[in-house]
Amino acid sequence: MAKDFYGELQLGILGGGQLGRMLIQEAINYNVNVHVLDPDKNAPCRKLCNQFECGSLSDYQTVYRFGKGLDMITIEIEKVNVDALEKLEEEGVLVYPQSRVIRLIQDKGMQKQFFKQNNIPTSPFQLISNKEALGNTQFQFPFIQKLRKDGYDGKGVKKILSVDDLDNAFEEPSIIEEIVDFEKEIAVIVARNDRGDVSTFPMVEMEFNPQANLVEFLISPSTYSFEIQQQAEDIAKKLANDLQIVGLLAVEMFLTKTGEILVNELAPRPHNSGHQTIEGNFTSQFGQHLRAIFNLPLGNTAARTNAVMINLLGEDKYEGLAVYEGVEEVLAMDGVYVHLYGKKYTKPFRKMGHVCIVSDDREMAIVNARKVQEILKVIA
């Protein structure tokens, strides 16, 4: 980097949600000046950064104006104006992950084509231009339909079980893919810096909330065989190198019942599948992302202990000013770390925080995590 730390570097983050908040908490250790752009005037980052601007992430002029004069820009959400980032890159602002990587990952169809072109294992798929084209597909029912753009946190995904579901299918450009008969959903987070160093975090196992389709329960490290874990990490490293990304890349995968690993989706930023690294690993995913974009040596990703992460979601049927029930009770338990995201309002299944439970006894960590799930609630 042209500038050293010590308060000189001006870092911009597009997005002021919980990922940006936790990134700022780590960036304070590097003494950089953090600027944040977010459309929500009550965004979780608003009081933690050096400069907060309320504005659209998808508007060209807003993003360009925000980035002008900064040394570096990173993201905590992919839905940003890539044309503005390209222009800023041309003018010498460092953008990590690079605008070309963000553009590719914004489009699930382009993602899938990239997997195919680079021999990355993934489920069979087909690009669909509109709902009418669904009626002409050769795919057998049932299958999954995903919007090519703007889907996140389980939104933009539909199961098409039979011809009866076609009327309710998405109209917009989408992909359809075979439903994978998986044993477990897994993830690997990989980091790459500008000098080409690549490092993975240990593979994690995930369970999803069936209603919200969000990660609800994550266990680290995995107890699957060394061969399976190594294969998953090798796939993540190949993706990072094929993309030539600078920063973090979260790779969500399926482990099938026949032992095959298939890549599902990518996220070029800190990710829900890495929150447990704050307490559970020698380097957190947020620290690693900063090391990668600052082109510093990558940190030790080994697990310190067993860690279970649970998402703290807004309870169903509650909407309004957030009220947290059971915080004191769970904090009285050993090895429980509560992270509240500073969101003023709750609504059903909104991510309001997460809790990490650590223990040298893996089963005890899981038992305690289940207790926390029962006790800690976000209502209104």
Salt bridges, closest charged atoms under 4 A:
ASP71 OD1 - LYS3 NZ 3.42
GLU78 OE1 - ARG269 NE 2.53
ASP83 OD1 - ARG103 NH2 2.83
GLU86 OE2 - ARG103 NH2 3.30
GLU91 OE1 - LYS68 NZ 2.50
GLU91 OE2 - LYS87 NZ 3.76
ASP107 OD1 - ARG148 NE 2.81
ASP150 OD2 - LYS79 NZ 3.97
ASP153 OD1 - LYS351 NZ 3.11
GLU171 OE2 - LYS131 NZ 3.47
GLU177 OE1 - LYS112 NZ 2.78
GLU177 OE2 - LYS146 NZ 2.85
ASP181 OD1 - LYS257 NZ 3.12
ASP197 OD2 - ARG195 NE 3.88
GLU205 OE2 - ARG362 NH2 3.85
GLU207 OE1 - ARG370 NH2 3.14
ASP242 OD2 - LYS238 NZ 2.92
GLU252 OE2 - HIS271 NE2 3.63
GLU265 OE2 - LYS146 NZ 3.00
GLU279 OE2 - HIS339 NE2 2.88
